[in-house]
Each structure stands twice: as structure tokens, then as C-alpha cells.
Amino acid sequence: LGFQATYPVNEFVNTTCYVVTNPTDGSGVLSPSVRLDLTRTLSITLAAFLPWGEQTVNGLPQSEYGGSGPSLFLQLGLYF
């Protein structure tokens, strides 16, 4: 089950937040992000991935997303 919301702060900054969940085990991932359009041909995107749910026990997954750790994503986009 998923949900996404996007809000354009201005013509150069866009924010997005999405949530993906597994209703059967109660786990999921929250991912807020921001995109900065520095020029018409250059952008930077920064996103976080924040999972929740039961952790892995003895190497066996207890939920779909709970065994993952939080992470950051940084992307530089060049357009020609």
C-alpha cells in the first residue's frame, strides 16, 4: 500500500514524501525528499529512506521492510 504527496515550494525547489507499507506485517518505508533545480540543465536530489517494522532475527526476516536500515540518497542530474 503506498501514498505519495508532492509540494512545489517554488519554481526551483520541489519536495516529495512517500510511504510504502505492508499491511500484513505492519512494516513500511517513509521517504522524504527534496529536489533543487539549480539551472535548466542541473539538479540535485536528496532523499532519506526510513524503514520500520520487526528486525531480522538470526538472519531470518521478520517483516518485509523492518530488516533494512535507514539510508540517504544523493543524486546529481545533468541534462543536455
VMD Tcl script that draws the C-alpha trace (Angstrom):
set ca {
  {0.00 0.00 0.00}
  {1.51 3.35 -0.95}
  {0.89 7.07 -0.78}
  {2.82 9.99 -2.28}
  {2.49 13.74 -1.76}
  {4.40 16.39 -3.69}
  {4.65 20.10 -2.96}
  {6.39 22.61 -5.24}
  {7.89 25.20 -2.89}
  {8.78 27.44 -5.81}
  {9.99 27.01 -9.40}
  {13.39 25.77 -8.19}
  {12.52 23.57 -5.17}
  {10.21 20.54 -5.12}
  {9.51 18.38 -2.09}
  {8.06 14.89 -2.04}
  {7.17 12.43 0.67}
  {6.05 8.88 0.07}
  {5.11 5.99 2.28}
  {5.07 2.33 1.26}
  {3.65 -0.18 3.74}
  {2.96 -3.87 4.02}
  {-0.41 -4.07 5.81}
  {0.04 -7.76 6.65}
  {3.17 -7.34 8.81}
  {2.96 -3.62 9.74}
  {6.30 -2.67 8.22}
  {6.99 0.14 5.79}
  {9.28 2.86 4.49}
  {8.92 6.64 4.80}
  {10.89 8.61 2.22}
  {11.01 12.41 2.28}
  {12.98 14.11 -0.49}
  {13.85 17.50 -1.90}
  {14.92 18.39 -5.43}
  {16.76 21.61 -6.23}
  {16.80 22.73 -9.86}
  {19.94 24.85 -9.87}
  {19.81 25.62 -13.60}
  {17.80 24.35 -16.57}
  {20.40 21.59 -17.01}
  {21.49 20.83 -13.42}
  {19.57 19.45 -10.44}
  {20.36 17.92 -7.05}
  {18.05 15.47 -5.28}
  {18.42 14.41 -1.64}
  {16.20 11.67 -0.21}
  {16.05 9.68 3.02}
  {14.72 6.13 3.39}
  {13.40 5.45 6.89}
  {12.08 1.89 7.32}
  {10.15 0.49 10.27}
  {8.98 -2.98 11.31}
  {10.26 -6.05 13.10}
  {14.02 -6.52 12.78}
  {15.72 -9.60 11.33}
  {16.32 -12.34 13.92}
  {19.20 -14.81 13.41}
  {19.36 -13.89 9.73}
  {15.66 -14.56 9.15}
  {13.46 -11.65 8.04}
  {10.51 -10.98 10.36}
  {8.92 -8.30 8.17}
  {9.25 -7.02 4.64}
  {10.91 -3.67 5.47}
  {12.00 -3.98 9.12}
  {15.33 -5.64 8.35}
  {16.55 -2.64 6.36}
  {18.45 0.23 7.89}
  {17.91 3.93 7.28}
  {19.80 5.43 4.37}
  {20.36 8.62 2.39}
  {20.37 9.09 -1.37}
  {22.07 11.95 -3.21}
  {21.70 12.41 -6.96}
  {23.26 14.94 -9.29}
  {21.29 15.32 -12.52}
  {22.82 16.75 -15.70}
  {20.51 17.32 -18.66}
  {21.63 18.02 -22.23}
}
mol new
graphics top color blue
foreach p $ca { graphics top sphere $p radius 0.5 }
foreach p [lrange $ca 0 end-1] q [lrange $ca 1 end] { graphics top cylinder $p $q radius 0.2 }
display resetview
